[in-house]
Amino acid sequence: MQLRALLLFSFAAAPLASQRPRARDIGIVVGVLPPGPLNAITDVAGVRVGHTTIARGDSINTGVTAILPPGVNVFRDKVPAAVVVGNAFGKLAGSTQVNELGELESPIVLTCTLCVPRAADAVLTYLLALPGNEEVRSANPLVAETNDGFLNDIRARPVSEADVLAAIRAAAGGPVGEGAVGAGRGTVAFGWKGGIGTASRRLPDALGAWTVGALVQSNFGGVLTMNGAPVGRELGRYYLQGEGGRGMGDGSIVVVVATDAPLDHRQLERLGRRALAGVARTGSSFSNGSGDYVIAFSTVRPRPTPPVPARLVDTTLVVANDAMSPLFEAVIEATEEAIYNSLLRAETVRGYRGTVPALPLDSTRAVLRRYGAVRP
C-alpha cells in the first residue's frame, strides 16, 4: 500500500552528522565577501522560508517553498521588487504586475510547473483571509516553477491548497532546509539531484553593511563547474557529452534574492541581472528549454509623504548608483554558492521515471582538490 508522506519544514535544524554537507563544509569558499551568520537568505532580517515536501511512493516527488518578506500583511505593506528573465521558458505567474508597479504584495511561492495555477489560487486564499483585507478585490500572487516531471508524476498535479498554505504558515527565520525538500524535492541539476539551496553575503561597514541573500530552486543543466573546477567534465556527466548527454542542458532555475539595502525597482532589476552571472559561473547553458528567472526584493519599504491617509507621494532613500557594485558582487557570490548547496545537500531520489543520484561526494572532493578549488 502506498501512503502519502507529507512533510512540513518551518526551518532546517542544525546539520547532523548523517546529513550531506554544504559547500563550506568541504572547503568550497566562493568569492571574497563573508557570509551572514546562517549563510542563508534568512540572514536578511525578517525574511522567512517554509517548505512543504510531498513524497508519495515512487511516483510523487514535489512540493512547495514559500519565501515571505518581513511583516504580517505583505499585501498592505508592499516591498520593492523586480523580476528578471534570463530565458523565458517558464510559467511565472504575477511577474508582469511586479515589474509594472515595482512592488511585491504576496508571498513568493515556488512549486512544480503544472501546479502553478493551484498554487496561485491558494496564495489568493491566504491573502484574502488576512485581517485588513476584507474588502480586497484584486491581489497579485507571485508563483514560480521548475519542471520536476522526471521524478514526479507531474500530470497528477499533486500540490493542493492545503500544501501551499502549510508552507506559507510554516515560514520562519533561522536555518533553511536545503536539498530535496519543498519545491526542490523532484528537481534535477546537471544530471544529478538538484533542489533548494541558499547562501548570503554581508558587506563591510564601509560599503553599507547590507546583507544580500539568495535561495535557488535548481533544475537546470550545462557543464557543472564548482569554484572554477570542471566537475561535470571530470565526472563524465555533462551537456553535449556525445549523443547521450544532449538532455543535460535543459531545465530551469528560479533565484530569489532578498536584501536589506534600500533599493527601488530599477536597482533591484540591476541586482537580479547580476544573480544570473552567479548561475553562469556554475556552468549553466541557459538552453532553449530552460526557464531562468530571478525574483529580487528589498525589505526597506517606501515611506509615504505626507503621512497616510493624505498619501500622494512616497519617499525612498536608495543606494547611489556608484555604491551598487559591491552589492553586485555579493549577489553573484551568494547565488553561485546557493546552487552548490542545492546539489551537495540533495540526496538520491527514486521517482516516477527512474532514479536521480546525488552528486558523489568523494569523487567531487577529489576533482575540487585536483584543481585547487577547495581550502585545506
Sequence and secondary structure as in RCSB ss.txt:
>XXXX:A:sequence
MQLRALLLFSFAAAPLASQRPRARDIGIVVGVLPPGPLNAITDVAGVRVGHTTIARGDSINTGVTAILPPGVNVF
RDKVPAAVVVGNAFGKLAGSTQVNELGELESPIVLTCTLCVPRAADAVLTYLLALPGNEEVRSANPLVAETNDGF
LNDIRARPVSEADVLAAIRAAAGGPVGEGAVGAGRGTVAFGWKGGIGTASRRLPDALGAWTVGALVQSNFGGVLT
MNGAPVGRELGRYYLQGEGGRGMGDGSIVVVVATDAPLDHRQLERLGRRALAGVARTGSSFSNGSGDYVIAFSTV
RPRPTPPVPARLVDTTLVVANDAMSPLFEAVIEATEEAIYNSLLRAETVRGYRGTVPALPLDSTRAVLRRYGAVR
P
>XXXX:A:secstr
   EEEEEESS  S  TTS   GGGGT   SSS   SSSSGGGSTT EEEEEEEEETTTEEEEEEEEE SSS TT
TS EEEEEEEEEE S  BTHHHHHHHTEE S EEEEEGGGHHHHHHHHHHHHHHSTT TT      EEEEE  TT
TS GGG    HHHHHHHHHH BSSS   BSSGGGTT EETTEE EEEEEEEE  GGGT  EEEEEEEEE  B   
BTTB HHHHHT  TTSSGGGGGGG EEEEEEEEE S   HHHHHHHHHHHHHHHHHTTB   TTEEEEEEEEES 
  EEES TTS  EEE     GGG HHHHHHHHHHHHHHHHHHHHH   EEETTEEE    HHHHHHHHHHTT S 
 
